[in-house]
Amino acid sequence: MISTSSFIDRLTALGVDFFSGVPDSLLSSLSACIVDSFPKDRHIIAANEGAATALCAGYNLSTGRIGCTYMQNSGLGNAINPLLSLCDGQVYGIPVLLIIGWRGEPGVHDEPQHAKQGGVTLSLLDACEIPHEILSTGEEEALVQVERAVEFMKEQSRPYALVVRKGTFLKYESPLPDPSRGDEGLPLTREDAIRVILEHLAPSDAVVSTTGMASRELFELRESRHEGHGRDFLTVGSMGHASQIALSISLQKPHRRVVCLDGDGAAIMHMGSLAISGQNARGNFLHIVLNNGAHESVGGQPTVGLDIDLPKVASAVGYPQVKSVRTEEELSSALDLWRDAPGACFLEVKVRKGHRPDLGRPTATPTQNKQSFTAFLQQ
């Protein structure tokens, strides 16, 4: 296994000294080390992987040095546009080092949403004509691979990828305070908030939940309430798109109330979707952002969720009903008001970071979830 500090030291010695990306569980130790090692002007946790690639491109244009974009392989979809239409050698020729966590690697057990992406990761890089290597788990060989990647980028002036398997990096213990807290004094956990939300839903209400902990907690709460799972669509992949799934359902089913359980990282990843919802949603649409200021399901790295005013953004783009709450009483009151609201609602619930250590995963497959949910919508 590889020491994250040695890996980062070798990169910076070779002139790769700017980092941007979206956290990934396989890269959590690496990203924690980056947080501790670089100031904010040389490390930005981006809204999405395409934006991170553009940030690295801007760094290269302004300094002549190479930036590094880190991501889960699911984020390649967000990054392909700037990789091919900005950084590629046939366009501007901008070198960017890609460090890609390989979720769903064939033959390695993983969650179902990673299976397809894991199976095509290397062939996708081939199709994009991005040279790549699977990073060795041996530190000496891995550092040689880093040198080879940087040499290639300096000579060819185009991107290069290092694909990272599970268990490649040693666990990194940060000597610094956790920068992602910012939630002191918040009484509710995310699971507490979802429990309150479920208590206020009618049997006919449909729920679309975002990827990560929210869907897992929703599934287990339904189990504990003996309610079944047909009313919920668990968006286990496709980060940032749950709100548009929910919006479309609400428009096609105007007599059914539809709730989107979103996360701050997901909402920020594709914030433009707020504008589309604000301009198109009707009174049967409730968009709830459970905001803990962290990418919790992949390691707890910070988002800007608790540093910005998401309700003001929602109001500015057209949501007629906007509110931010932090206590159970405030949440219950807001949900009661939503029942009679004349227009679409945006509700931010500020919650503490953290989840139960025994939190399980949905036992139904994505296909089973889809079938039961679509059957519910037809009732």
C-alpha positions as CSV (number, residue, x, y, z in Angstrom):
1,M,0.0,0.0,0.0
2,I,1.0,3.6,-0.6
3,S,1.7,6.4,1.9
4,T,-0.5,9.3,0.9
5,S,2.2,11.8,2.1
6,S,4.9,10.1,0.0
7,F,2.5,10.2,-3.0
8,I,1.7,13.9,-2.6
9,D,5.4,14.7,-1.9
10,R,6.4,13.1,-5.2
11,L,3.7,14.9,-7.1
12,T,4.7,18.3,-5.7
13,A,8.4,17.6,-6.3
14,L,7.5,17.0,-10.0
15,G,5.6,20.3,-10.2
16,V,2.0,19.0,-9.7
17,D,1.0,21.3,-6.9
18,F,-2.7,22.2,-7.5
19,F,-5.6,19.9,-6.7
20,S,-9.3,19.9,-7.3
21,G,-11.9,17.2,-7.3
22,V,-15.0,15.6,-5.9
23,P,-14.4,13.2,-2.9
24,D,-14.5,9.5,-3.4
25,S,-14.4,6.8,-0.7
26,L,-11.5,5.0,-2.3
27,L,-9.5,8.3,-2.3
28,S,-10.6,9.5,1.1
29,S,-7.2,9.2,2.7
30,L,-5.6,10.9,-0.3
31,S,-8.0,13.8,-0.2
32,A,-7.7,14.2,3.5
33,C,-3.9,14.5,3.1
34,I,-4.4,17.1,0.3
35,V,-6.7,19.1,2.6
36,D,-4.0,19.2,5.3
37,S,-1.1,19.9,2.8
38,F,-2.4,22.8,0.7
39,P,-4.0,26.2,1.2
40,K,-7.3,27.0,-0.4
41,D,-5.9,28.6,-3.4
42,R,-4.2,25.3,-4.4
43,H,-6.9,22.9,-3.3
44,I,-10.6,23.3,-4.2
45,I,-13.3,20.7,-3.6
46,A,-15.3,21.4,-6.7
47,A,-19.0,21.3,-7.4
48,N,-18.5,18.5,-9.9
49,E,-15.7,16.7,-11.7
50,G,-16.0,18.8,-14.9
51,A,-15.6,21.9,-12.9
52,A,-12.6,20.5,-11.2
53,T,-11.0,19.7,-14.6
54,A,-11.6,23.3,-15.6
55,L,-10.0,24.6,-12.4
56,C,-6.9,22.6,-13.2
57,A,-6.9,23.9,-16.8
58,G,-7.0,27.5,-15.5
59,Y,-4.1,26.7,-13.2
60,N,-2.1,25.5,-16.1
61,L,-2.9,28.5,-18.2
62,S,-1.9,30.9,-15.5
63,T,1.2,29.2,-14.1
64,G,2.4,26.7,-16.7
65,R,2.3,24.0,-14.0
66,I,0.1,20.9,-14.0
67,G,-3.0,20.4,-11.9
68,C,-4.5,17.2,-10.5
69,T,-8.2,16.3,-10.6
70,Y,-9.3,13.5,-8.3
71,M,-12.7,11.8,-8.7
72,Q,-14.7,8.6,-8.4
73,N,-15.0,6.8,-11.8
74,S,-18.7,7.7,-11.9
75,G,-17.5,11.3,-12.2
76,L,-15.9,10.7,-15.6
77,G,-19.2,11.5,-17.2
78,N,-19.1,15.0,-15.7
79,A,-15.5,15.4,-16.8
80,I,-15.6,14.2,-20.4
81,N,-16.7,17.5,-21.9
82,P,-13.8,19.6,-20.6
83,L,-11.4,16.7,-21.1
84,L,-12.2,16.3,-24.8
85,S,-13.3,19.8,-25.8
86,L,-10.8,21.8,-23.7
87,C,-7.8,19.8,-22.5
88,D,-7.4,17.4,-25.4
89,G,-4.3,17.7,-27.6
90,Q,-6.4,18.4,-30.7
91,V,-7.9,21.5,-28.9
92,Y,-5.9,23.5,-26.4
93,G,-3.6,20.8,-25.3
94,I,-3.7,21.2,-21.5
95,P,-2.1,18.6,-19.2
96,V,-4.2,17.4,-16.3
97,L,-3.4,14.5,-14.1
98,L,-6.5,12.4,-13.3
99,I,-6.6,10.3,-10.2
100,I,-9.7,8.0,-10.5
101,G,-11.1,5.8,-7.8
102,W,-12.2,2.5,-9.5
103,R,-15.5,1.7,-8.0
104,G,-17.2,-1.4,-9.4
105,E,-13.9,-3.0,-10.6
106,P,-14.8,-6.3,-12.2
107,G,-14.4,-9.2,-9.8
108,V,-14.5,-6.9,-6.7
109,H,-17.7,-6.7,-4.7
110,D,-19.3,-3.3,-4.7
111,E,-22.7,-1.6,-4.8
112,P,-25.0,-2.2,-7.8
113,Q,-24.8,1.4,-9.1
114,H,-21.1,1.0,-9.7
115,A,-21.2,-2.2,-11.7
116,K,-21.6,-0.8,-15.2
117,Q,-19.3,2.2,-14.7
118,G,-16.6,-0.1,-13.2
119,G,-16.8,-2.5,-16.1
120,V,-16.3,0.3,-18.7
121,T,-13.9,2.6,-16.9
122,L,-10.7,1.5,-18.7
123,S,-12.5,1.2,-22.1
124,L,-14.0,4.7,-21.6
125,L,-10.5,6.1,-21.1
126,D,-9.4,4.3,-24.2
127,A,-12.3,5.7,-26.2
128,C,-11.4,9.2,-25.0
129,E,-7.7,8.5,-26.0
130,I,-6.6,9.3,-22.5
131,P,-3.5,7.3,-21.6
132,H,-3.8,5.6,-18.3
133,E,-2.3,3.1,-15.8
134,I,-3.7,1.2,-12.9
135,L,-1.8,2.6,-9.9
136,S,0.4,-0.1,-8.3
137,T,-0.2,-0.9,-4.7
138,G,3.5,-1.1,-4.2
139,E,4.8,2.4,-3.2
140,E,8.1,2.2,-5.2
141,E,6.4,1.2,-8.4
142,A,3.6,3.7,-7.9
143,L,6.0,6.6,-7.5
144,V,7.7,5.5,-10.8
145,Q,4.3,5.6,-12.4
146,V,3.7,9.1,-11.2
147,E,7.0,10.2,-12.7
148,R,6.1,8.5,-16.0
149,A,2.7,10.3,-16.0
150,V,4.2,13.7,-15.4
151,E,6.9,13.2,-18.0
152,F,4.2,12.2,-20.5
153,M,2.1,15.3,-19.8
154,K,5.0,17.6,-20.0
155,E,6.0,16.2,-23.4
156,Q,2.5,15.7,-24.9
157,S,0.6,18.5,-23.2
158,R,-2.6,16.5,-22.6
159,P,-4.3,14.6,-19.8
160,Y,-3.1,11.3,-18.2
161,A,-5.0,9.1,-15.8
162,L,-4.0,6.9,-12.8
163,V,-6.8,4.5,-11.9
164,V,-6.9,3.6,-8.2
165,R,-8.1,0.2,-6.9
166,K,-9.7,-0.3,-3.5
167,G,-7.0,-0.6,-0.8
168,T,-4.3,1.2,-2.7
169,F,-3.6,3.9,-0.1
170,L,-2.7,3.5,3.5
171,K,-5.2,5.1,6.0
172,Y,-4.2,8.7,6.6
173,E,-4.6,10.1,10.1
174,S,-5.0,13.9,10.0
175,P,-3.0,15.9,12.6
176,L,-5.4,18.8,12.0
177,P,-9.0,19.4,13.4
178,D,-11.8,18.2,11.2
179,P,-12.5,21.0,8.7
180,S,-15.9,19.7,7.7
181,R,-17.7,20.2,11.0
182,G,-19.4,23.6,11.1
183,D,-22.5,21.9,12.5
184,E,-22.0,22.7,16.2
185,G,-25.4,23.3,17.9
186,L,-27.5,21.6,15.3
187,P,-29.9,19.3,17.2
188,L,-31.0,17.0,14.4
189,T,-29.2,14.2,12.6
190,R,-30.1,13.5,9.0
191,E,-31.9,10.3,10.1
192,D,-33.9,12.3,12.7
193,A,-35.0,14.7,10.0
194,I,-36.1,11.9,7.7
195,R,-38.0,10.3,10.5
196,V,-39.9,13.6,11.1
197,I,-40.5,13.9,7.3
198,L,-42.0,10.4,7.1
199,E,-44.3,11.2,10.0
200,H,-45.8,14.0,8.0
201,L,-46.3,12.2,4.6
202,A,-49.6,10.9,3.4
203,P,-49.8,7.3,2.0
204,S,-50.1,8.7,-1.5
205,D,-47.0,10.9,-1.3
206,A,-44.0,9.7,-3.5
207,V,-40.4,10.2,-2.4
208,V,-37.3,10.5,-4.5
209,S,-34.1,10.3,-2.4
210,T,-30.6,11.2,-3.4
211,T,-27.6,8.9,-3.5
212,G,-25.7,8.1,-0.3
213,M,-26.7,8.0,3.3
214,A,-30.2,9.6,2.8
215,S,-31.4,6.7,0.8
216,R,-30.0,4.1,3.2
217,E,-31.6,5.8,6.1
218,L,-34.9,6.2,4.3
219,F,-34.9,2.5,3.5
220,E,-34.2,1.5,7.1
221,L,-36.8,3.9,8.5
222,R,-39.5,2.4,6.2
223,E,-38.4,-1.0,7.5
224,S,-38.8,0.0,11.1
225,R,-42.2,1.5,10.3
226,H,-43.4,-1.6,8.5
227,E,-44.4,0.5,5.5
228,G,-42.8,-1.2,2.6
229,H,-40.7,0.6,0.0
230,G,-42.9,1.1,-3.0
231,R,-43.4,4.8,-2.3
232,D,-39.7,5.6,-2.6
233,F,-37.3,5.8,-5.5
234,L,-33.8,5.4,-4.1
235,T,-31.5,7.2,-6.5
236,V,-28.5,5.1,-5.5
237,G,-26.3,6.5,-8.3
238,S,-26.5,9.6,-10.6
239,M,-25.4,12.1,-7.9
240,G,-27.1,15.5,-8.3
241,H,-30.0,14.4,-10.5
242,A,-32.6,13.3,-7.9
243,S,-34.4,16.7,-8.0
244,Q,-35.0,16.5,-11.7
245,I,-36.3,12.9,-11.5
246,A,-38.7,14.2,-8.8
247,L,-39.6,17.3,-10.8
248,S,-40.5,15.2,-13.8
249,I,-42.7,12.8,-11.8
250,S,-44.5,15.7,-10.1
251,L,-45.3,17.3,-13.5
252,Q,-46.7,14.0,-14.9
253,K,-48.6,13.2,-11.7
254,P,-50.0,16.6,-10.7
255,H,-52.5,15.1,-8.2
256,R,-49.8,13.3,-6.3
257,R,-47.4,15.1,-3.9
258,V,-43.7,14.4,-4.7
259,V,-40.9,14.9,-2.2
260,C,-37.2,15.1,-3.2
261,L,-34.8,14.2,-0.3
262,D,-31.6,15.9,-1.5
263,G,-28.2,16.5,0.0
264,D,-26.1,19.6,0.0
265,G,-23.3,18.1,-2.0
266,A,-25.8,16.7,-4.6
267,A,-27.7,20.0,-4.9
268,I,-24.5,22.0,-5.3
269,M,-23.1,19.5,-7.9
270,H,-25.8,20.5,-10.4
271,M,-27.1,23.7,-9.0
272,G,-28.5,24.8,-12.3
273,S,-31.2,22.3,-11.8
274,L,-32.6,24.5,-9.0
275,A,-33.4,27.1,-11.6
276,I,-35.3,24.6,-13.8
277,S,-37.3,23.4,-10.8
278,G,-38.0,26.9,-9.6
279,Q,-39.4,27.8,-13.0
280,N,-41.3,24.6,-13.7
281,A,-42.4,23.0,-10.4
282,R,-46.0,23.2,-9.1
283,G,-47.6,23.1,-5.7
284,N,-47.2,19.3,-5.5
285,F,-43.4,19.5,-5.4
286,L,-41.4,19.7,-2.2
287,H,-37.6,19.9,-2.5
288,I,-35.9,19.2,0.8
289,V,-32.1,19.6,1.1
290,L,-30.6,17.8,4.1
291,N,-27.6,20.1,4.7
292,N,-24.8,18.9,6.9
293,G,-22.0,20.6,5.0
294,A,-20.2,17.4,4.1
295,H,-19.8,14.7,1.5
296,E,-20.5,12.2,4.2
297,S,-20.9,8.9,2.3
298,V,-17.4,9.1,0.8
299,G,-15.4,10.3,3.9
300,G,-17.0,13.5,5.3
301,Q,-15.0,16.0,3.2
302,P,-16.5,19.5,3.4
303,T,-18.9,21.1,1.0
304,V,-19.8,24.8,1.0
305,G,-23.3,23.9,2.0
306,L,-23.2,25.5,5.4
307,D,-21.3,28.5,4.1
308,I,-23.8,29.6,1.5
309,D,-27.5,30.6,1.6
310,L,-29.3,27.8,-0.4
311,P,-32.8,29.1,0.4
312,K,-31.9,32.6,-1.0
313,V,-30.6,30.8,-4.2
314,A,-33.9,28.9,-4.4
315,S,-35.9,32.0,-3.9
316,A,-33.9,33.9,-6.6
317,V,-34.6,31.2,-9.2
318,G,-38.3,31.1,-8.6
319,Y,-39.4,28.7,-5.8
320,P,-42.4,30.6,-4.3
321,Q,-42.1,28.9,-0.9
322,V,-38.7,28.8,0.8
323,K,-37.7,28.1,4.3
324,S,-34.7,26.9,6.4
325,V,-35.1,25.0,9.6
326,R,-32.9,23.2,12.2
327,T,-35.2,21.9,14.9
328,E,-37.8,19.2,15.0
329,E,-40.5,21.7,15.9
330,E,-39.5,24.0,13.0
331,L,-39.4,21.1,10.6
332,S,-42.8,19.8,11.7
333,S,-44.3,23.3,11.3
334,A,-42.8,23.7,7.8
335,L,-44.1,20.3,6.7
336,D,-47.6,21.2,8.0
337,L,-47.6,24.4,6.0
338,W,-46.5,22.6,2.8
339,R,-49.7,20.6,2.8
340,D,-51.6,23.8,1.9
341,A,-48.9,25.7,0.0
342,P,-50.0,27.2,-3.3
343,G,-46.7,26.7,-5.1
344,A,-43.5,24.5,-5.1
345,C,-41.6,24.5,-1.8
346,F,-37.8,24.5,-1.1
347,L,-37.0,23.4,2.5
348,E,-33.4,23.4,3.8
349,V,-32.9,21.3,7.0
350,K,-29.6,21.9,8.6
351,V,-28.4,18.7,10.3
352,R,-25.4,17.4,12.1
353,K,-22.9,15.3,10.3
354,G,-22.8,11.6,11.3
355,H,-24.7,8.3,10.9
356,R,-25.3,5.1,12.9
357,P,-22.4,2.7,12.7
358,D,-24.8,-0.2,12.1
359,L,-26.6,1.6,9.2
360,G,-27.3,-1.0,6.5
361,R,-27.9,-0.8,2.8
362,P,-31.1,-1.4,0.8
363,T,-31.8,-5.1,0.3
364,A,-33.9,-4.6,-2.8
365,T,-32.1,-4.4,-6.1
366,P,-32.4,-1.2,-8.2
367,T,-34.6,-3.0,-10.7
368,Q,-36.9,-4.2,-7.9
369,N,-37.1,-0.7,-6.5
370,K,-38.0,0.7,-9.9
371,Q,-40.7,-1.9,-10.5
372,S,-42.4,-1.4,-7.1
373,F,-42.2,2.4,-7.4
374,T,-43.6,2.6,-10.9
375,A,-46.4,0.3,-9.8
376,F,-47.2,2.7,-6.9
377,L,-47.3,5.7,-9.2
378,Q,-49.9,4.0,-11.4
379,Q,-52.3,3.5,-8.5
